[in-house]
Amino acid sequence: MSEKLKIMGIAGSLRAASYNRGALRAAQDLAPADVQIDPFDLAGIPVYNQDEEAKMPARVVEFKQRIKAADAILIATPEYNYSIPGVLKNAIDWGSRPYEDNSWDGKPVAIMGASPGMFGTARAQYHLRQVFVTLNMPAVNDPEVMIGQAQQRFDQQGNLTDAKSREKIGELLRALATLTRLLKPKH
C-alpha cells in the first residue's frame, strides 16, 4: 500500500452544528483506508490585515503550516448570499499571503457543500473554483457534491444519513486521492 495521504479538511462555517461540519465528519468516516482527513477549525483566525503580514498572528501561522504539511485540501462550504462565506474567504486570503508565500500553491483540492436550499452550495462552489485558479490549486471537477435540502439529509445530531450524499462524498475522496497521487512528486 502506498503512503497514507494527509488531507486537511476545512468547514467554511464557524457554527458548531453546521451541516458542513457534519459533511466533513462524514468524509472522515468515508475516507479510503489510505487517506487521513484532519480537520482544521477556522475559529480564531483574525480578519485579514496586510499590516499584520510582517508578524503574522499565531493562529494564522499554525493554519499556514497545516496547509503546507497537507498533501491535499478538502473544503466543505456553506453558501451565503450566493457566494463564499466570509470566514472561508478570509482564511483563503491569509493562506495566500504574503504574496511570495502562497501556502495553497499546487495543493490539490476538492469541494463539497451542504445547504438548506435546493441547489446545495452550487454558486459558492463555482466561486471557489474561480479563486483556485489564482491560487494555483488543481481542483477535482467530478463528482460534484452539493447536498441540497440538508435539513432532510442530516439527523438531529448533525450526522449525514442520506445514502446518496454519502456515496458521492466517497467518490469525491477517491477522486481527490487519485489526483493527489498523480501530482505528488516522486522521491
The 8 nearest C-alpha neighbors of each residue, nearest first, counted from 0:
[[1, 2, 33, 3, 32, 4, 34, 31],
 [0, 2, 3, 33, 4, 180, 34, 32],
 [1, 3, 4, 0, 33, 34, 5, 180],
 [4, 2, 33, 34, 1, 5, 35, 32],
 [5, 3, 34, 35, 70, 33, 6, 2],
 [4, 6, 35, 70, 69, 36, 34, 3],
 [7, 5, 36, 71, 72, 69, 70, 35],
 [6, 8, 72, 37, 38, 69, 36, 73],
 [9, 7, 38, 73, 37, 74, 72, 36],
 [10, 8, 74, 39, 38, 75, 73, 11],
 [9, 11, 75, 12, 20, 19, 76, 74],
 [10, 12, 76, 87, 75, 9, 77, 84],
 [11, 13, 10, 14, 17, 77, 76, 86],
 [12, 14, 15, 42, 41, 11, 40, 17],
 [13, 15, 17, 12, 16, 20, 18, 11],
 [16, 14, 17, 13, 20, 12, 18, 21],
 [17, 15, 14, 157, 18, 20, 21, 156],
 [18, 16, 14, 19, 20, 15, 21, 12],
 [19, 17, 21, 20, 113, 22, 157, 16],
 [18, 20, 22, 21, 75, 17, 113, 10],
 [19, 21, 23, 17, 22, 18, 10, 24],
 [22, 20, 18, 24, 19, 23, 157, 158],
 [23, 21, 19, 25, 20, 24, 18, 26],
 [22, 24, 26, 20, 25, 21, 19, 75],
 [25, 23, 21, 27, 26, 22, 20, 28],
 [24, 26, 22, 28, 23, 27, 29, 21],
 [27, 25, 29, 23, 28, 24, 30, 22],
 [26, 28, 24, 25, 30, 29, 36, 23],
 [29, 27, 25, 26, 30, 24, 31, 23],
 [30, 28, 26, 27, 169, 25, 31, 168],
 [31, 29, 27, 28, 26, 34, 172, 32],
 [30, 32, 34, 33, 29, 173, 172, 169],
 [33, 31, 34, 30, 35, 3, 29, 4],
 [32, 34, 3, 31, 4, 35, 2, 1],
 [35, 33, 4, 31, 3, 32, 30, 5],
 [34, 36, 5, 6, 4, 37, 3, 33],
 [37, 35, 6, 27, 7, 8, 5, 38],
 [36, 38, 7, 8, 6, 35, 39, 5],
 [39, 37, 8, 7, 9, 36, 40, 23],
 [38, 40, 9, 8, 41, 37, 7, 10],
 [39, 41, 42, 38, 9, 10, 13, 43],
 [42, 40, 44, 43, 39, 13, 90, 86],
 [43, 41, 40, 44, 13, 45, 86, 39],
 [42, 44, 45, 41, 58, 40, 59, 46],
 [43, 45, 42, 58, 41, 59, 46, 90],
 [46, 44, 43, 47, 56, 59, 58, 89],
 [45, 47, 48, 89, 44, 86, 90, 93],
 [48, 46, 89, 93, 45, 49, 92, 90],
 [47, 49, 50, 51, 46, 52, 45, 93],
 [48, 50, 51, 52, 47, 97, 53, 96],
 [49, 51, 48, 52, 53, 54, 47, 55],
 [52, 50, 49, 55, 54, 53, 48, 56],
 [51, 53, 55, 49, 54, 50, 97, 96],
 [52, 54, 51, 55, 50, 49, 97, 56],
 [55, 53, 52, 51, 56, 50, 57, 60],
 [54, 56, 52, 51, 53, 60, 57, 59],
 [55, 57, 59, 58, 60, 54, 51, 45],
 [56, 58, 60, 59, 61, 55, 62, 54],
 [59, 57, 61, 60, 56, 44, 62, 43],
 [58, 60, 62, 56, 61, 57, 44, 63],
 [61, 59, 57, 63, 62, 58, 64, 55],
 [60, 62, 64, 58, 59, 63, 65, 57],
 [63, 61, 59, 65, 60, 64, 58, 66],
 [62, 64, 66, 60, 65, 61, 94, 102],
 [65, 63, 61, 67, 66, 62, 68, 60],
 [66, 64, 68, 62, 63, 67, 61, 69],
 [67, 65, 63, 69, 64, 68, 102, 62],
 [66, 68, 64, 65, 69, 102, 63, 103],
 [69, 67, 65, 66, 64, 70, 5, 63],
 [70, 68, 5, 66, 71, 67, 6, 7],
 [69, 71, 5, 6, 4, 68, 106, 179],
 [72, 70, 6, 107, 106, 69, 108, 7],
 [71, 73, 108, 7, 6, 8, 107, 74],
 [74, 72, 8, 109, 108, 110, 7, 9],
 [73, 75, 9, 110, 8, 10, 76, 111],
 [76, 74, 10, 111, 112, 19, 110, 11],
 [77, 75, 11, 112, 10, 74, 19, 111],
 [76, 78, 112, 113, 120, 114, 11, 19],
 [79, 77, 120, 123, 82, 83, 81, 84],
 [78, 80, 84, 82, 81, 83, 77, 123],
 [79, 81, 82, 78, 83, 84, 123, 122],
 [82, 80, 79, 122, 78, 123, 83, 120],
 [83, 81, 123, 79, 78, 80, 122, 126],
 [82, 84, 123, 78, 79, 85, 88, 126],
 [85, 83, 79, 87, 86, 78, 88, 82],
 [84, 86, 88, 87, 89, 83, 79, 11],
 [87, 85, 89, 84, 88, 90, 11, 12],
 [88, 86, 11, 90, 89, 85, 84, 91],
 [89, 87, 91, 85, 90, 86, 92, 84],
 [88, 90, 92, 86, 87, 91, 85, 47],
 [91, 89, 93, 87, 92, 88, 94, 86],
 [92, 90, 88, 94, 89, 93, 87, 95],
 [91, 93, 89, 95, 90, 94, 88, 96],
 [92, 94, 90, 96, 95, 91, 47, 89],
 [95, 93, 91, 92, 102, 63, 96, 90],
 [94, 96, 101, 92, 93, 102, 103, 91],
 [97, 95, 98, 93, 101, 94, 100, 92],
 [96, 98, 100, 99, 52, 95, 101, 93],
 [97, 99, 96, 100, 101, 95, 52, 102],
 [100, 98, 97, 101, 96, 95, 102, 104],
 [101, 99, 97, 98, 96, 102, 95, 94],
 [102, 100, 95, 103, 104, 96, 99, 94],
 [101, 103, 94, 104, 95, 67, 100, 63],
 [102, 104, 101, 106, 134, 105, 95, 94],
 [105, 103, 135, 101, 102, 106, 134, 136],
 [104, 106, 136, 135, 103, 107, 137, 134],
 [107, 105, 136, 71, 103, 104, 108, 137],
 [106, 108, 137, 71, 136, 138, 179, 72],
 [109, 107, 72, 138, 73, 71, 106, 137],
 [108, 110, 73, 139, 138, 175, 74, 72],
 [111, 109, 74, 73, 75, 124, 108, 112],
 [112, 110, 144, 75, 145, 74, 76, 143],
 [111, 113, 76, 75, 145, 120, 77, 146],
 [114, 112, 146, 119, 19, 149, 77, 18],
 [113, 115, 119, 116, 147, 149, 77, 120],
 [114, 116, 148, 149, 147, 150, 117, 113],
 [117, 115, 114, 148, 147, 118, 119, 149],
 [116, 118, 147, 148, 119, 115, 114, 146],
 [119, 117, 147, 116, 121, 120, 145, 114],
 [147, 118, 120, 145, 146, 114, 113, 117],
 [121, 119, 78, 123, 112, 122, 118, 77],
 [122, 120, 124, 123, 119, 118, 125, 145],
 [123, 121, 125, 124, 120, 81, 82, 126],
 [124, 122, 82, 83, 126, 78, 120, 125],
 [123, 125, 127, 121, 122, 126, 120, 128],
 [124, 126, 128, 122, 127, 123, 121, 129],
 [127, 125, 123, 129, 128, 124, 122, 82],
 [126, 128, 124, 130, 129, 125, 123, 131],
 [127, 129, 131, 125, 126, 130, 124, 132],
 [128, 130, 126, 127, 131, 132, 125, 133],
 [129, 131, 127, 132, 128, 133, 134, 126],
 [132, 130, 134, 128, 136, 129, 133, 135],
 [133, 131, 135, 130, 134, 129, 136, 128],
 [132, 134, 135, 131, 130, 129, 136, 104],
 [133, 135, 131, 132, 136, 104, 103, 130],
 [136, 134, 104, 132, 133, 105, 131, 137],
 [135, 137, 105, 131, 106, 134, 107, 104],
 [138, 136, 107, 108, 135, 105, 106, 139],
 [139, 137, 108, 109, 107, 140, 136, 128],
 [138, 140, 109, 141, 175, 108, 174, 137],
 [141, 139, 138, 142, 143, 109, 110, 174],
 [142, 140, 143, 139, 171, 174, 144, 170],
 [141, 143, 171, 140, 144, 170, 167, 139],
 [142, 144, 141, 145, 140, 111, 171, 110],
 [145, 143, 111, 167, 146, 142, 112, 168],
 [144, 146, 119, 112, 111, 120, 113, 147],
 [145, 147, 113, 119, 149, 112, 144, 114],
 [119, 146, 148, 117, 149, 114, 118, 116],
 [149, 147, 115, 116, 117, 150, 151, 114],
 [148, 150, 115, 152, 151, 147, 114, 113],
 [149, 151, 148, 152, 153, 115, 154, 114],
 [152, 150, 149, 148, 153, 154, 161, 115],
 [153, 151, 161, 149, 150, 160, 159, 154],
 [154, 152, 159, 158, 160, 157, 150, 151],
 [153, 155, 157, 158, 156, 160, 159, 152],
 [154, 156, 157, 153, 158, 150, 16, 159],
 [157, 155, 154, 158, 153, 16, 21, 159],
 [158, 156, 154, 21, 153, 155, 16, 18],
 [159, 157, 153, 154, 21, 156, 160, 25],
 [158, 160, 153, 161, 152, 21, 25, 22],
 [161, 159, 153, 152, 158, 162, 154, 165],
 [160, 162, 152, 164, 163, 159, 165, 153],
 [161, 163, 165, 164, 166, 160, 159, 167],
 [164, 162, 166, 165, 161, 167, 168, 160],
 [165, 163, 167, 166, 161, 162, 168, 146],
 [164, 166, 162, 168, 163, 167, 161, 169],
 [165, 167, 163, 169, 164, 168, 162, 170],
 [168, 166, 170, 164, 169, 165, 171, 144],
 [167, 169, 171, 165, 170, 166, 172, 164],
 [170, 168, 166, 172, 167, 171, 29, 173],
 [169, 171, 167, 173, 168, 172, 174, 166],
 [172, 170, 168, 174, 169, 173, 142, 167],
 [173, 171, 175, 169, 174, 170, 176, 168],
 [172, 174, 176, 170, 175, 171, 177, 169],
 [173, 175, 177, 171, 172, 176, 178, 170],
 [176, 174, 172, 178, 177, 173, 179, 171],
 [177, 175, 173, 179, 174, 178, 172, 180],
 [176, 178, 174, 180, 175, 179, 181, 173],
 [179, 177, 181, 175, 176, 180, 174, 182],
 [180, 178, 176, 182, 181, 177, 183, 107],
 [181, 179, 183, 177, 182, 178, 176, 184],
 [180, 182, 178, 179, 183, 177, 184, 176],
 [183, 181, 179, 180, 178, 184, 107, 105],
 [182, 184, 180, 181, 179, 185, 70, 178],
 [185, 183, 182, 186, 180, 181, 179, 70],
 [184, 186, 183, 182, 180, 181, 2, 179],
 [185, 184, 183, 2, 180, 182, 1, 181]]
